[in-house]
Amino acid sequence: MNSALGTPSEVEFSAEAIVIFPNPGKDRVSIHTNQPIHSLNIYTFLGQEVMSLDTILAKVIDLSELSKGVYFVKIQINDSEKRMTLVKD
Protein backbone atom coordinates (compact mmCIF):
# COMPACT_ATOMS: atom_id res chain seq x y z
CA MET A 1 0.00 0.00 0.00
CA ASN A 2 1.31 3.43 -0.89
CA SER A 3 0.89 5.05 2.52
CA ALA A 4 1.17 8.61 1.17
CA LEU A 5 -1.83 8.14 -1.14
CA GLY A 6 -3.61 5.22 0.46
CA THR A 7 -3.55 3.38 -2.87
CA PRO A 8 -2.08 0.02 -3.81
CA SER A 9 1.40 0.07 -5.30
CA GLU A 10 0.99 -3.49 -6.57
CA VAL A 11 -1.77 -4.93 -8.75
CA GLU A 12 -2.31 -8.66 -9.25
CA PHE A 13 -2.12 -10.23 -12.72
CA SER A 14 -3.35 -13.74 -11.94
CA ALA A 15 -0.46 -15.13 -9.88
CA GLU A 16 1.87 -12.34 -11.04
CA ALA A 17 2.33 -8.91 -9.48
CA ILE A 18 3.41 -5.65 -11.05
CA VAL A 19 5.39 -3.04 -9.15
CA ILE A 20 6.45 0.48 -10.14
CA PHE A 21 9.49 1.67 -8.20
CA PRO A 22 10.68 3.92 -6.83
CA ASN A 23 7.30 5.49 -6.19
CA PRO A 24 7.55 8.43 -5.65
CA GLY A 25 10.17 8.67 -8.36
CA LYS A 26 12.24 11.38 -10.00
CA ASP A 27 13.45 11.09 -13.59
CA ARG A 28 13.21 7.31 -14.07
CA VAL A 29 11.11 4.51 -12.64
CA SER A 30 11.32 0.78 -13.18
CA ILE A 31 8.46 -1.63 -13.71
CA HIS A 32 8.77 -5.14 -12.36
CA THR A 33 6.59 -7.89 -13.77
CA ASN A 34 7.21 -11.37 -15.13
CA GLN A 35 4.85 -10.73 -18.04
CA PRO A 36 5.63 -8.66 -21.17
CA ILE A 37 4.02 -5.22 -21.13
CA HIS A 38 2.11 -4.52 -24.34
CA SER A 39 1.38 -0.87 -23.67
CA LEU A 40 1.73 1.76 -20.98
CA ASN A 41 -0.08 5.09 -20.81
CA ILE A 42 0.43 7.86 -18.27
CA TYR A 43 -2.30 10.40 -17.52
CA THR A 44 -2.46 13.58 -15.45
CA PHE A 45 -4.85 13.93 -12.55
CA LEU A 46 -7.26 15.61 -15.01
CA GLY A 47 -7.13 12.67 -17.45
CA GLN A 48 -4.84 14.20 -20.09
CA GLU A 49 -2.54 11.59 -21.66
CA VAL A 50 1.09 12.71 -21.30
CA MET A 51 2.90 9.53 -22.35
CA SER A 52 2.08 6.49 -24.47
CA LEU A 53 4.48 3.59 -24.96
CA ASP A 54 3.95 0.34 -26.88
CA THR A 55 5.76 -2.95 -26.27
CA ILE A 56 7.89 -2.02 -23.28
CA LEU A 57 11.13 -4.01 -23.40
CA ALA A 58 13.48 -2.24 -20.98
CA LYS A 59 10.84 -1.75 -18.27
CA VAL A 60 12.49 1.56 -17.33
CA ILE A 61 10.38 4.64 -17.95
CA ASP A 62 11.93 8.10 -18.43
CA LEU A 63 9.84 10.67 -16.55
CA SER A 64 12.25 13.59 -17.01
CA GLU A 65 9.81 15.45 -19.33
CA LEU A 66 6.97 15.30 -16.79
CA SER A 67 6.30 17.91 -14.11
CA LYS A 68 6.15 16.99 -10.44
CA GLY A 69 2.76 15.62 -9.47
CA VAL A 70 0.42 12.66 -9.28
CA TYR A 71 -0.14 10.56 -12.42
CA PHE A 72 -2.24 7.56 -13.29
CA VAL A 73 -0.59 4.69 -15.17
CA LYS A 74 -2.57 2.29 -17.36
CA ILE A 75 -0.69 -0.93 -18.15
CA GLN A 76 -1.81 -3.51 -20.71
CA ILE A 77 -0.51 -7.06 -20.19
CA ASN A 78 -2.04 -9.74 -22.41
CA ASP A 79 -5.81 -9.20 -22.16
CA SER A 80 -5.62 -7.48 -18.77
CA GLU A 81 -5.59 -3.76 -18.17
CA LYS A 82 -4.47 -2.44 -14.79
CA ARG A 83 -4.29 1.09 -13.40
CA MET A 84 -1.83 2.35 -10.83
CA THR A 85 -0.87 5.66 -9.24
CA LEU A 86 2.57 7.17 -9.78
CA VAL A 87 4.02 10.19 -7.96
CA LYS A 88 6.83 12.20 -9.57
CA ASP A 89 9.06 14.20 -7.22
ChimeraX commands (.cxc) that place a marker at each C-alpha (Angstrom):
marker #1 position 0.00,0.00,0.00 radius 0.5
marker #1 position 1.31,3.43,-0.89 radius 0.5
marker #1 position 0.89,5.05,2.52 radius 0.5
marker #1 position 1.17,8.61,1.17 radius 0.5
marker #1 position -1.83,8.14,-1.14 radius 0.5
marker #1 position -3.61,5.22,0.46 radius 0.5
marker #1 position -3.55,3.38,-2.87 radius 0.5
marker #1 position -2.08,0.02,-3.81 radius 0.5
marker #1 position 1.40,0.07,-5.30 radius 0.5
marker #1 position 0.99,-3.49,-6.57 radius 0.5
marker #1 position -1.77,-4.93,-8.75 radius 0.5
marker #1 position -2.31,-8.66,-9.25 radius 0.5
marker #1 position -2.12,-10.23,-12.72 radius 0.5
marker #1 position -3.35,-13.74,-11.94 radius 0.5
marker #1 position -0.46,-15.13,-9.88 radius 0.5
marker #1 position 1.87,-12.34,-11.04 radius 0.5
marker #1 position 2.33,-8.91,-9.48 radius 0.5
marker #1 position 3.41,-5.65,-11.05 radius 0.5
marker #1 position 5.39,-3.04,-9.15 radius 0.5
marker #1 position 6.45,0.48,-10.14 radius 0.5
marker #1 position 9.49,1.67,-8.20 radius 0.5
marker #1 position 10.68,3.92,-6.83 radius 0.5
marker #1 position 7.30,5.49,-6.19 radius 0.5
marker #1 position 7.55,8.43,-5.65 radius 0.5
marker #1 position 10.17,8.67,-8.36 radius 0.5
marker #1 position 12.24,11.38,-10.00 radius 0.5
marker #1 position 13.45,11.09,-13.59 radius 0.5
marker #1 position 13.21,7.31,-14.07 radius 0.5
marker #1 position 11.11,4.51,-12.64 radius 0.5
marker #1 position 11.32,0.78,-13.18 radius 0.5
marker #1 position 8.46,-1.63,-13.71 radius 0.5
marker #1 position 8.77,-5.14,-12.36 radius 0.5
marker #1 position 6.59,-7.89,-13.77 radius 0.5
marker #1 position 7.21,-11.37,-15.13 radius 0.5
marker #1 position 4.85,-10.73,-18.04 radius 0.5
marker #1 position 5.63,-8.66,-21.17 radius 0.5
marker #1 position 4.02,-5.22,-21.13 radius 0.5
marker #1 position 2.11,-4.52,-24.34 radius 0.5
marker #1 position 1.38,-0.87,-23.67 radius 0.5
marker #1 position 1.73,1.76,-20.98 radius 0.5
marker #1 position -0.08,5.09,-20.81 radius 0.5
marker #1 position 0.43,7.86,-18.27 radius 0.5
marker #1 position -2.30,10.40,-17.52 radius 0.5
marker #1 position -2.46,13.58,-15.45 radius 0.5
marker #1 position -4.85,13.93,-12.55 radius 0.5
marker #1 position -7.26,15.61,-15.01 radius 0.5
marker #1 position -7.13,12.67,-17.45 radius 0.5
marker #1 position -4.84,14.20,-20.09 radius 0.5
marker #1 position -2.54,11.59,-21.66 radius 0.5
marker #1 position 1.09,12.71,-21.30 radius 0.5
marker #1 position 2.90,9.53,-22.35 radius 0.5
marker #1 position 2.08,6.49,-24.47 radius 0.5
marker #1 position 4.48,3.59,-24.96 radius 0.5
marker #1 position 3.95,0.34,-26.88 radius 0.5
marker #1 position 5.76,-2.95,-26.27 radius 0.5
marker #1 position 7.89,-2.02,-23.28 radius 0.5
marker #1 position 11.13,-4.01,-23.40 radius 0.5
marker #1 position 13.48,-2.24,-20.98 radius 0.5
marker #1 position 10.84,-1.75,-18.27 radius 0.5
marker #1 position 12.49,1.56,-17.33 radius 0.5
marker #1 position 10.38,4.64,-17.95 radius 0.5
marker #1 position 11.93,8.10,-18.43 radius 0.5
marker #1 position 9.84,10.67,-16.55 radius 0.5
marker #1 position 12.25,13.59,-17.01 radius 0.5
marker #1 position 9.81,15.45,-19.33 radius 0.5
marker #1 position 6.97,15.30,-16.79 radius 0.5
marker #1 position 6.30,17.91,-14.11 radius 0.5
marker #1 position 6.15,16.99,-10.44 radius 0.5
marker #1 position 2.76,15.62,-9.47 radius 0.5
marker #1 position 0.42,12.66,-9.28 radius 0.5
marker #1 position -0.14,10.56,-12.42 radius 0.5
marker #1 position -2.24,7.56,-13.29 radius 0.5
marker #1 position -0.59,4.69,-15.17 radius 0.5
marker #1 position -2.57,2.29,-17.36 radius 0.5
marker #1 position -0.69,-0.93,-18.15 radius 0.5
marker #1 position -1.81,-3.51,-20.71 radius 0.5
marker #1 position -0.51,-7.06,-20.19 radius 0.5
marker #1 position -2.04,-9.74,-22.41 radius 0.5
marker #1 position -5.81,-9.20,-22.16 radius 0.5
marker #1 position -5.62,-7.48,-18.77 radius 0.5
marker #1 position -5.59,-3.76,-18.17 radius 0.5
marker #1 position -4.47,-2.44,-14.79 radius 0.5
marker #1 position -4.29,1.09,-13.40 radius 0.5
marker #1 position -1.83,2.35,-10.83 radius 0.5
marker #1 position -0.87,5.66,-9.24 radius 0.5
marker #1 position 2.57,7.17,-9.78 radius 0.5
marker #1 position 4.02,10.19,-7.96 radius 0.5
marker #1 position 6.83,12.20,-9.57 radius 0.5
marker #1 position 9.06,14.20,-7.22 radius 0.5
marker link #1:1,2 radius 0.2
marker link #1:2,3 radius 0.2
marker link #1:3,4 radius 0.2
marker link #1:4,5 radius 0.2
marker link #1:5,6 radius 0.2
marker link #1:6,7 radius 0.2
marker link #1:7,8 radius 0.2
marker link #1:8,9 radius 0.2
marker link #1:9,10 radius 0.2
marker link #1:10,11 radius 0.2
marker link #1:11,12 radius 0.2
marker link #1:12,13 radius 0.2
marker link #1:13,14 radius 0.2
marker link #1:14,15 radius 0.2
marker link #1:15,16 radius 0.2
marker link #1:16,17 radius 0.2
marker link #1:17,18 radius 0.2
marker link #1:18,19 radius 0.2
marker link #1:19,20 radius 0.2
marker link #1:20,21 radius 0.2
marker link #1:21,22 radius 0.2
marker link #1:22,23 radius 0.2
marker link #1:23,24 radius 0.2
marker link #1:24,25 radius 0.2
marker link #1:25,26 radius 0.2
marker link #1:26,27 radius 0.2
marker link #1:27,28 radius 0.2
marker link #1:28,29 radius 0.2
marker link #1:29,30 radius 0.2
marker link #1:30,31 radius 0.2
marker link #1:31,32 radius 0.2
marker link #1:32,33 radius 0.2
marker link #1:33,34 radius 0.2
marker link #1:34,35 radius 0.2
marker link #1:35,36 radius 0.2
marker link #1:36,37 radius 0.2
marker link #1:37,38 radius 0.2
marker link #1:38,39 radius 0.2
marker link #1:39,40 radius 0.2
marker link #1:40,41 radius 0.2
marker link #1:41,42 radius 0.2
marker link #1:42,43 radius 0.2
marker link #1:43,44 radius 0.2
marker link #1:44,45 radius 0.2
marker link #1:45,46 radius 0.2
marker link #1:46,47 radius 0.2
marker link #1:47,48 radius 0.2
marker link #1:48,49 radius 0.2
marker link #1:49,50 radius 0.2
marker link #1:50,51 radius 0.2
marker link #1:51,52 radius 0.2
marker link #1:52,53 radius 0.2
marker link #1:53,54 radius 0.2
marker link #1:54,55 radius 0.2
marker link #1:55,56 radius 0.2
marker link #1:56,57 radius 0.2
marker link #1:57,58 radius 0.2
marker link #1:58,59 radius 0.2
marker link #1:59,60 radius 0.2
marker link #1:60,61 radius 0.2
marker link #1:61,62 radius 0.2
marker link #1:62,63 radius 0.2
marker link #1:63,64 radius 0.2
marker link #1:64,65 radius 0.2
marker link #1:65,66 radius 0.2
marker link #1:66,67 radius 0.2
marker link #1:67,68 radius 0.2
marker link #1:68,69 radius 0.2
marker link #1:69,70 radius 0.2
marker link #1:70,71 radius 0.2
marker link #1:71,72 radius 0.2
marker link #1:72,73 radius 0.2
marker link #1:73,74 radius 0.2
marker link #1:74,75 radius 0.2
marker link #1:75,76 radius 0.2
marker link #1:76,77 radius 0.2
marker link #1:77,78 radius 0.2
marker link #1:78,79 radius 0.2
marker link #1:79,80 radius 0.2
marker link #1:80,81 radius 0.2
marker link #1:81,82 radius 0.2
marker link #1:82,83 radius 0.2
marker link #1:83,84 radius 0.2
marker link #1:84,85 radius 0.2
marker link #1:85,86 radius 0.2
marker link #1:86,87 radius 0.2
marker link #1:87,88 radius 0.2
marker link #1:88,89 radius 0.2
view
